[in-house]
Amino acid sequence: MEKIVLASGNAGKLAEFSNLFESYQINIVAQGELGVTDVPETGTTFVENAIIKARHAAQVTGLPALSDDSGLVVSALGGAPGIYSSRYSASPALTSLSLDALGNKLDTTELDTRFGTDATDVKNIEKLLLALGDTSERTAHFICVLVFMRHADDPTPIICQGHWHGSIATQPAGNEGFGYDPVFYCPTLGKHAAECVKAEKATVSHRAKALSLLVHEMSELLG
């Protein structure tokens, strides 16, 4: 096995996976470089969506495929943003579900009009903080699901999960990372995720934990 297609176009993920597999002399190639377009994520769980993406990339390229599906789970919001984390601010239906779980009486129509249909990290964070309001229950965790498929019809894909537990702060802080990192507080490190340097995140993050498990599970394949 000399090449694996990454079912993502995220430059940060590509760099992270490339560094991980470099010592095994395996080339990680972003799916876009091989003509693979994004596939609709129609699953209802992180695992389902990760499998969908890996299978699609393997089917189109004929190569082994690796996919990543990650998100933020907030207890007070009934698990939202969940699998919709990257597009939370552009998901009207998710607004009412989140607010209902919390008992928040914000005008959902006003919120949906305010954020529009184009999700960004800034909008996602703003909507999350509005949904939580001043509630003291702010427990949350990041989850990362990695799926490796040897081929599109692989009956036993390798599936690894990692979690990063913390809470949602009332205000953003830090300039590192991406997504919800500015408002995710890590009690282990005593700082926001966006205040952590890469070396610190590598010891506690959901993706780092999932990657560690993946390498272990793939040890026989990697040689």
C-alpha positions as CSV (number, residue, x, y, z in Angstrom):
1,M,0.0,0.0,0.0
2,E,1.8,3.1,-1.2
3,K,-1.1,5.6,-1.6
4,I,-4.3,6.4,0.4
5,V,-6.9,8.9,-0.7
6,L,-8.1,11.3,2.0
7,A,-11.9,11.9,1.7
8,S,-11.5,15.6,2.4
9,G,-10.3,18.8,0.8
10,N,-9.3,20.3,4.2
11,A,-5.7,21.4,4.0
12,G,-5.1,21.1,7.7
13,K,-6.3,17.5,7.8
14,L,-4.2,16.6,4.8
15,A,-1.1,18.0,6.5
16,E,-1.9,16.2,9.7
17,F,-2.5,12.8,8.1
18,S,0.5,13.2,5.7
19,N,2.8,13.8,8.6
20,L,1.4,10.7,10.4
21,F,1.9,8.3,7.5
22,E,5.2,9.8,6.2
23,S,7.4,7.4,8.2
24,Y,5.5,4.5,6.7
25,Q,6.3,5.8,3.2
26,I,2.6,6.1,2.4
27,N,1.4,9.1,0.3
28,I,-1.8,10.7,1.4
29,V,-3.6,12.4,-1.5
30,A,-6.6,14.7,-1.1
31,Q,-9.6,13.5,-3.0
32,G,-9.9,16.7,-5.1
33,E,-6.5,16.0,-6.7
34,L,-7.9,12.7,-8.0
35,G,-11.1,14.2,-9.3
36,V,-13.3,13.1,-6.4
37,T,-16.1,15.6,-5.5
38,D,-17.8,15.8,-2.1
39,V,-20.6,13.3,-1.5
40,P,-23.8,14.2,0.3
41,E,-23.5,13.3,4.0
42,T,-26.9,11.6,4.4
43,G,-26.1,9.7,7.6
44,T,-27.5,10.4,11.0
45,T,-24.3,9.7,12.9
46,F,-20.6,10.6,12.7
47,V,-19.8,7.0,11.9
48,E,-22.3,6.7,9.1
49,N,-21.1,9.9,7.4
50,A,-17.5,8.9,7.8
51,I,-18.2,5.6,6.1
52,I,-20.2,7.3,3.3
53,K,-17.2,9.6,2.6
54,A,-14.6,6.9,2.7
55,R,-16.6,4.5,0.5
56,H,-17.2,7.2,-2.1
57,A,-13.6,8.1,-2.4
58,A,-12.5,4.5,-2.6
59,Q,-15.1,3.7,-5.2
60,V,-14.1,6.6,-7.5
61,T,-10.4,6.2,-7.2
62,G,-9.9,2.5,-6.7
63,L,-7.6,3.3,-3.8
64,P,-7.8,2.6,0.0
65,A,-9.5,5.6,1.6
66,L,-9.4,7.4,4.9
67,S,-12.1,9.8,6.1
68,D,-12.7,12.0,9.1
69,D,-16.1,13.1,10.5
70,S,-15.9,15.4,13.5
71,G,-18.1,17.8,15.4
72,L,-19.1,19.4,18.7
73,V,-21.7,17.9,21.0
74,V,-23.3,20.2,23.6
75,S,-25.3,18.5,26.3
76,A,-27.7,21.4,27.0
77,L,-28.6,21.6,23.4
78,G,-29.6,18.0,23.1
79,G,-26.4,17.0,21.3
80,A,-26.3,19.9,18.8
81,P,-24.6,21.0,16.7
82,G,-23.5,17.4,16.3
83,I,-23.1,16.1,12.8
84,Y,-24.2,19.6,11.6
85,S,-21.3,21.3,13.4
86,S,-19.7,22.8,10.3
87,R,-23.0,24.2,9.0
88,Y,-24.8,24.9,12.3
89,S,-25.6,28.5,11.5
90,A,-27.1,27.6,8.2
91,S,-29.3,24.9,9.6
92,P,-32.8,26.4,10.4
93,A,-34.3,23.1,11.6
94,L,-31.5,22.7,14.0
95,T,-32.1,26.0,15.7
96,S,-35.5,25.1,17.1
97,L,-34.3,21.7,18.2
98,S,-31.4,23.2,20.1
99,L,-33.5,25.9,21.7
100,D,-36.3,23.4,22.6
101,A,-33.8,21.2,24.4
102,L,-32.6,24.1,26.5
103,G,-36.0,25.7,27.0
104,N,-34.6,28.9,25.3
105,K,-37.4,31.2,24.1
106,L,-35.3,33.1,21.5
107,D,-37.2,33.9,18.2
108,T,-35.9,31.1,15.9
109,T,-37.1,33.0,12.8
110,E,-35.1,36.0,13.7
111,L,-32.0,33.8,14.3
112,D,-32.3,32.1,11.0
113,T,-32.7,35.4,9.2
114,R,-29.8,36.8,11.0
115,F,-27.3,34.0,10.1
116,G,-28.5,33.3,6.5
117,T,-27.6,30.2,4.5
118,D,-23.8,30.5,4.4
119,A,-22.2,29.0,7.5
120,T,-18.8,30.2,8.8
121,D,-16.9,29.5,12.0
122,V,-17.7,33.0,13.3
123,K,-21.4,32.6,12.6
124,N,-21.5,29.1,14.1
125,I,-19.9,30.3,17.3
126,E,-22.2,33.3,17.6
127,K,-25.3,31.2,17.1
128,L,-24.0,28.6,19.6
129,L,-23.5,31.3,22.3
130,L,-26.9,32.8,21.6
131,A,-28.5,29.4,21.9
132,L,-26.8,28.7,25.2
133,G,-27.5,32.2,26.6
134,D,-26.6,32.5,30.3
135,T,-27.2,28.8,31.2
136,S,-24.7,27.4,33.6
137,E,-24.9,23.9,32.0
138,R,-22.2,24.2,29.3
139,T,-20.7,20.7,29.2
140,A,-19.5,19.7,25.8
141,H,-17.2,17.5,23.9
142,F,-15.6,17.2,20.5
143,I,-15.8,13.9,18.7
144,C,-13.7,12.6,15.8
145,V,-14.5,9.4,13.9
146,L,-11.9,8.1,11.5
147,V,-12.7,5.4,9.0
148,F,-10.2,3.5,6.8
149,M,-11.5,1.3,4.0
150,R,-9.2,-1.0,2.1
151,H,-11.6,-0.8,-0.9
152,A,-15.1,0.4,-1.6
153,D,-16.7,-2.9,-0.7
154,D,-14.6,-3.5,2.5
155,P,-16.9,-5.4,4.8
156,T,-14.8,-4.6,7.9
157,P,-13.6,-1.0,7.7
158,I,-11.4,0.2,10.6
159,I,-13.3,2.7,12.7
160,C,-11.7,4.7,15.5
161,Q,-13.2,7.4,17.7
162,G,-11.6,10.0,19.9
163,H,-13.3,12.5,22.4
164,W,-12.2,15.7,23.9
165,H,-14.2,16.8,26.9
166,G,-14.6,20.3,28.2
167,S,-17.2,23.1,28.3
168,I,-18.4,26.1,26.2
169,A,-17.0,29.4,27.4
170,T,-19.2,32.6,27.4
171,Q,-16.6,34.5,25.3
172,P,-14.1,33.4,22.6
173,A,-10.4,33.5,23.3
174,G,-7.3,32.6,21.3
175,N,-6.2,32.6,17.7
176,E,-5.1,29.1,17.1
177,G,-7.1,26.2,15.6
178,F,-10.4,26.5,13.8
179,G,-14.1,25.8,14.1
180,Y,-15.4,26.1,17.7
181,D,-11.9,26.1,19.3
182,P,-12.2,29.8,20.5
183,V,-15.1,28.9,22.8
184,F,-14.2,25.4,23.8
185,Y,-12.5,25.4,27.2
186,C,-10.3,22.5,28.1
187,P,-10.1,22.0,31.9
188,T,-7.0,19.7,31.6
189,L,-4.9,22.5,30.0
190,G,-6.8,25.3,31.8
191,K,-7.3,27.3,28.5
192,H,-9.4,27.5,25.4
193,A,-8.6,25.2,22.6
194,A,-7.7,28.2,20.4
195,E,-5.1,29.2,23.0
196,C,-3.3,25.8,22.6
197,V,-0.3,25.3,20.5
198,K,-0.2,22.2,18.2
199,A,2.0,20.3,20.7
200,E,-0.5,20.8,23.5
201,K,-3.5,19.8,21.3
202,A,-1.7,16.7,20.2
203,T,-1.8,15.4,23.8
204,V,-5.5,15.9,24.4
205,S,-7.5,16.5,21.3
206,H,-10.2,14.2,19.9
207,R,-8.4,13.9,16.5
208,A,-5.1,13.1,18.1
209,K,-6.7,10.3,20.2
210,A,-8.5,8.9,17.2
211,L,-5.3,9.0,15.1
212,S,-3.4,7.1,17.8
213,L,-6.0,4.4,17.8
214,L,-6.0,4.3,14.0
215,V,-2.2,3.7,13.8
216,H,-2.5,0.9,16.3
217,E,-5.4,-0.7,14.4
218,M,-3.5,-0.4,11.1
219,S,-0.2,-1.7,12.4
220,E,-0.3,-4.9,10.5
221,L,-1.1,-3.1,7.2
222,L,1.6,-0.5,7.8
223,G,4.2,-3.1,8.5
